[in-house]
Amino acid sequence: GKPEYDLLVIGGGSGGLACAKEAAQFGRKVAVLDYVEPSPQGTKWGLGGTCVNVGCIPKKLMHQAALLGSALKDAQHYGWNIAHPVHHNWSEMAQAVQNYVKSLNWGHRVQLQDKKVKYFNVKGSFSDPHTIRGLTKGGKETILTAEKIVIATGGRPKYPTHVAGALEHGITSDDLFWLKESPGKTNTMCILLSVLHLCEIIVYISLIDTSPDISLECAGFLTGIGLDTTVMMRSIPLRGFDQVSQMASLVTEYMESYGTKFLKKCIPTKVEKLESKGLQVTWKNTDSGTEEADSFDTVMWAVGRAPDTKALNLEAVGVKTNSETGKIIVDASEATSVPHIYAVGDITEGRPELTPTAIAAGKLLAQRLFGQSSELMDYDNVPTTVFTPLEYGCVGLSEEKAVQRYGSDNIEVYHAYYKPLEFTVAERDATQCYMKMVCLREREQRILGLHFIGPNAGEVIQGFALGIKCGATYPQLMKTVGIHPTCAEEITKLHITKRSGLDATVTGC
């Protein structure tokens, strides 16, 4: 018979919810399936996906908590009498953040109800190309049929299962944001392994880490609220971001001066529970070959994320995935290898793992399916920011990718160090505050990429992203009047030119 729904969305995260609500605007019968499989440590949450529950939202709020701690240190230079020592209460912060997240969970449910989108808290899998079998937590079965199906189940953190004790004794970002007590409350050491470690947390970043930003972001705010935090890195920081001119290294250098410890070129080999209830982590230095160990309160892994596809039974209906990444292969219209099945968000191959792109792609997909639109999602020049203690924002191409695409002889780079006015009175070190613009070396000098390390990088980059999206050129930027005195103004004054390609040495102004 006729399918029960016009559109069935599997996954209640950013992309899935956006697609479902947009489709409902066209008067279509829409349903959303969402089910959160508890983490190995038992953590679970409500409707809204990674961003709302264990990603962007709690991360930015805890980053803000750390920035406030830094502001307290600066305040005395500006005449504020702050009693010392200043203490941070994890439980109060966590409760406030978690309450806000729960309000967002409820808000999403209300929005679905208002738009007449049916919500099922069930775990879905394909029975055939038009049929989904849903199971509740208690094992009750629901059968749903739909003309069109969108997969938007996102990803979940991976565990380094080759490391003895990793699964039994470690946590991930899925758990960190829902801890009711400080991860370092039992003593002054802990581990984040991301190959991220916490020291009251230690962080480990591996060679194959696909989300190195979350490891450094977590390590940054944990340090900022007073926890003794160590990052263990197998390779380079912020893989996938601009490495030329040491952009990523500047971020970690600032973090070191900020108090975060780093164990570089190290890989963990085992985690053991101590009688004191602490955790002993053993690791190997890949350069020297030596083995070392230390004890921590908490071990947090950030070794990348895996697409949440195992339970979907994709093979049975012919949806093709990348055998290496496990992600679903889609075309420019978000269509999978099965004509009426689509996918959006982090689960798709070759797409940026960002909430705004998932939302935009989901809306555009619904408009193409049920409206009169033919507009495709444009994934070029999408801005993003890493919320480390000194933020790193960028839009467009890295210098490496620009050289790969256009050749080193066709690239012009403008760059400079600068000192934020806010840092002067507080006597803060601005050694790592740096910006770089990558342009085509032709008459117009179209801007290919902009990279900025400094306070409020996200707000700065968001404004310039529009210009770059519209094809802004270097001469046009130089005619732009900056707002004085701001960090963003410094970009409008870039004039140092580097002409010798990737081997050039950065010299600031």
N, C-alpha and C positions, 0 to 999 in steps of 0.2 A: 504493500500500500504506500500511500504518500508519506514521506518522512514527517515526523512530528514537529521538527524545528527547521526553520530556514537556515539558521546558523547555530552551530554548537562550538563553543570555545573551551578548549581544555587548558586550564591554567588561569588563575586569578591574579596575575601580576600586572605590571604597568601596561604592557602591550596587549594582553588578552582583555583586560577590562576596557581599555580604550576602544578596541575593535568592537566588543560586544555592545557598548553603550552607543557607539556611532551607528552600528547596524540597526539598533532599536529605533533610532531617530527616523529611519525610513519606513517604520511601521512593520518591520519584520519580527517574526517570532524567534527569540534568541534565548539561549541558555548558556550558563557558565558553570563549568566543573572546576572545583579547586579543592585540593587536599594536601596538607602539609605532613609529609612523613617525618616523624620526630628524628632529630639528629641522634648519632650513636650515644650521646650523653643525655638524651631524653628531652631536648629543647624543642618546643613547637610554638606556633603563633597563628594569627588569624589571617583574614583575607587581605590581599594587597601585594603579595610577592616579595621578592628580595629587597627592593628599594625601600619599601615602607617598613619592613620588619627587621631586616638584618643587613641593611646596606646604607644607601645614601642618607636617609633621614636620621637614624640613631647615630651614624658615624659623624655627620655634620654637627649634631647637637653636642656630642662628646668632644669633638674638635673645638667647639665654641667654649666648652667648660675649660679646656686647656688654655685657650687664648685668654680667658678671663684671669687665669692664674698668672700668666705672663704680664697681663695688664696691672695686676696688683704689685708686681715687682717694679714696674715702671712708675707706678703712681707716686711713690715717695719722691721721685725726681721732679714731679710736677706739683709738689706741695701737699700731697695727701699724707696724713699721719696714719699709717697702717700698722696695727699691732702685729708683732712677729713672735713666734712662728705662726704661719698661716697653715691650716689643715684642710684637707679636702675630704668630704664624706661621700664615698662611692654609693652607699645605699640610697642616700637622698637623691643624688644625680640619677641613678639607675631607675628609681621609682618614678621620678618626674618624666624621664625619657620614655619609659615603658608605658606610662599612663597616656602620654601623647600618642604613641604608636597605636595603642588600643582604641583611642578615639578615631584614628584614621581607619582602622579595621571596621569599626561600626559605621563610619561615614561611607565607606565603599558599599557596604550592604544596603544602606539606605538609598544610595544613588541607583543601585541595580533595581531595587524595588520601585523607586519612583519612575524609572524608565521601562518598567515592566519586563525586565530581564530576569528569567528564572535562575536562581542560584542553587546549586547542588554541592554540598560538602561531601563529595565522594571521590574516590580514586578511579580514574578512567583508563580504559584500554580498548583497543579496537577489536571488535568481533568480526566485522567485515567493513568494506570501505565507507559505508554509510551508518554503521551501528557502533555505538560505544557502550561497553559494559561497565557500570559504575559500582564500586563496593564502598559501603560505609565502614567506619572504624569497627563496628560490631559485626561486619560480614554480610549485611543486608545488601541484596543485589538490586540494581536499577538498570533497566535497558532503555537507551535513548537513541533515536534515529534523527538524522539531519541531512539536508540537501548538501550543505557545505560545512566543512569542519576546519577550524583554525587551531593549530597546536602552538601553545605559548607557555610551556611549562618551565622555561628558564633553566638555571643550573644550580648545583649544590657544591659546596666545597669538597675537594678531594682530600684523602688521607694518604700519607706516604706509607702504605701498608707493608713495604719492604723493611721499614724500621721497626724493630721489635718493641712492643709496648705502645706504639703510636696511637692505635685505635683505643686501647684500654685507658690510657692515661692522658691523652691530649684533648684539647677542644679546638674549635674553629671559630670563625667570625659568626657562624650561626648560633653559637653559644655565648660568646663574649658580651653581646649587647643585652642579653637576658639574665646575666648573673646578678643575683640579689646582693651578694657580698663581694668585696674587693678581691680580685684574683691574686692579690699579694698580701692578704691579711694575716697569714700565719708567720711569715718572716719577711725579710727585706729582699728576697730574691725570687725571680720567676722566669718563665720561658715562652716566647712567641715563635713558633716555627712555621715559615711560609714556603715555602720553605722558609715560615715566620716563627720567631720565638718570643715568649713573654718572660720577664725577669722580676720581681714581684711579677716579671714577664720576659720570655725570650722569643725572637722571631727568626724563622729560617726561610730564605728565598732560594729556590733551586734554579738550575739551568733551564728547566722546562716550565717554570712558573708562568702561568698565563694571567695572573692578577697581582703583580708585584706592588701595585699602588695600595691595595688594601692592607698589606703587611706594614708598609711604612706609615700609612695613615694611622693604623691602630697603635703602632709603636710610638708615634708622635704624640697622640693624645694621652696615652698611658704614661709617658714620661712627663707630660705637661701637668698631670694631676698628681704627680709625686711618686709614681711607682718606678722602681729600679728596673729598667727595661733594656733587654739585649736583643739585637737583630743578628741572626746567623744567615749569612749569604753564601750560596754556593758559587754564584757567578756575579753578573753586573746588576745594579739596582735599576728599577723602572725600565725593564726590557720592553721595547716597543715604542718608547718615547725617545726624544732627540738625545743622542749620546755625544755628538760632536760638540766641542767647546765645553765638554764635561757638564752639560745641563743637569743630568741625573746625579752626577757626583757632587755638584753644588748643593743639591737638596740633602744628600746624606751628610755632607760636611757640616751643614748648618745643624742637622739633627745631632751630630756628635758634640758640637759646641753647646747645644741645648741640653745635653745630658744623656742621650741615648747611646748605649754601647753597641759596637759592631764586631762580630766575629766573621771575618771575610775568608772566602775560599774554604769554607768548612761544611761538612755534611754530617748530619746526625746518624748514629748507628743503632742506638737503643735508648729506651726510657724505662726506668725502673722505679717502683714505689719504695720509699724508705719507711723505716719504722716510725720516724717522726712525722709521717704523712706527707712529707715533701716528695719531690721527684728528682731523681738523679738522671741527668742527660749525659750521654757519652757521644763524642763526635770525633771526626777525623779531619785533620788539616790536609787538603788535597795538594798543597805545595810541599810541605815538609814530610808528609806521611805519618806524622805523630798523632797519637790519640790522647784526648783530654776529656775531663768530666767535671761537672759542677752540679749543685743542687738548686732547685727552683721550687716555687710554690705552684706555678701553673705553666703548662706547655700549650701553646696555641700554634696550630698549623695553618699556613696560608700557602699551600702548594698548588694553587690554581683551582679552577672550577670545572666540573664535568656536566654536560647537558643531562637533564633529568628525563631520559627517554626509555630507560630499561623496562618500565612497567607498561609502556604504551602498546607493545606488540606491533611495532611498525613493520616488521618483516612480513607479517601475515597479510598486510594490505599493499605491500610494494612501495612504501615510502623509503626512498634512498637516503642513506647517511654517509658521511665521510668516515671511512673505516678507522682513520687515525684519531680524529677528534671526537667522533660520535655525534657530531652536529648534523642537523638536517640540511640537505642540499636544496636550495631554492633558486628561482630565477629572479629577474628584476621586478617581477610582479608579486613576489613572495610565494609563488606557487611551487609545490613539491612535485615529485615525479608522478603523483596521482592527481589528475586534473582538478578535482573539486576539494582537495585537501591542501591547506596553506599553512605556513609557519611564520611567526614573527618573533623578534626579540633575541635574547642571548642564546637561544637554542639553535639559531640559524648559522650556517657556515658563512664566514667572510664578513659578518656584520659587526659593527662596534658594540661592545657590551655596555650600553648606556641606556638609562631610562628614557630620556627624551627621544632618542631615535626609535625605541620600541613603541612609545606612545604615538609618535607621528606615523610610523609605518602601519600600526594597527588601524588608525583612523583612515588613512588613505586607502588601505585594503578594503575596509567596509564601504567606502565611497565608490570604489571601482566595482565592487560586487553588487551593490544595491542602489547606487545612484547613477548619475550619468557621467561620472568622472573617468578619466583615463590617466590621471596624474600618478607618476611613480615616485617613490621615496628617493630623495637625493642624499646619498651618504657622504658626499664630498664636503670638506670644510666644516666638519662638525666640531664645535669647541668642547673642551673638557678641562677639568682641573683636578690635580691631586692635592687633597687637603692635608698636607704635611704641615709641621709647625711653620715653616716658610713655604707658602703655597706655590705650586707650579701649574700655570695655566698655559694652554696652547690651542691653536686652531690651524688647520691646514697641514702641510707637509713638514716632516722633519728634514734637517739638512741632508741626511743620508738618503732619504727617499727622493728628495728633489734632485740630487746628483744622479741617482739611479734612473730617474725618469727623463731628465733633460741633459745630463752630462755636466761635469764639473766646470767646463769652460763657459757654460751658459747660465751659471748661477752667481749671483751677487749676494753677499751677506752683510748686513748692517747689525752692529751689536755694541753694547756698552754696559758697564757697571754703573750703578747709581746708589744714592743713599736716601731712603725715605725720610721726610722731614720728621716723622714721628720718632725715628730712631735717635735723633740728634740730642735732644734734652735728656732722654733716658740713657744716653751713652751706650746704645746697643750696637753690636758689631753688624755691619752691613756688607761684609766681604762677599757674601753669596748672593746679594741682590743683583740680578742680571737679566738682560733682555736681548733677544735676537730676532731679526727679521730676515727671512729667506725670500729673495726676489729673482725673477728671470732677468738675465743680463741682456736686455734688449731696450729699445728706445722707451717703451712705456714702463718697463720695470714692474710688471704685475707682481703683487705680493702672493707668494706661494704658501708661506707659513709664518706664524708669529708665535714666539715662545717667551714667557714672562715668569720670572721667579721673584716673588715678593709678597707683601701683605695684600690681602683681598684680590688675589690673582684671578679668581673666578669672576668677580664683578668687572675687573679690568678687561679680561679677554672677551666676555660676553658682548661688550659694546663694540669692540673692534671686529668681532666675528661677522657682524652685518656687512661692514665695508668690504671685508675679504670675500664674503659670499657674493657680493655684487661686483667683484673684479677690481677692487681698489688697487691703485698703483703707488709706488714709493713717492713720486712727486705730489700726488694728491694728499698723501698722508702728511708730507712736509708743509702743505698749505693749511692743514687742519690746526686750528688754534686750541692749545691744550687748556685744561682747567687748572689754574694755579692756586695753591701748590698741592699737586696730587702725584701719586706714583704713575698713574696713567699718562700724565702730561709728559713724562720722560720719553715715552714711545714716540711722541710727535717731534722729538729733538734728536732722534737717532741719526748719527752722521759718520760714525767710524766704519770704514769699509774694509772688508777682508776679501782679498782677490785670489788667494792661493789655494782655494779649495779645502778639502777635508783635513789637510796636514797643517793648516794655519794655526798659529798660536793666538789665543785670545788676549787682546790688550784692551783694557777698559778706558773709559774717559771720565 
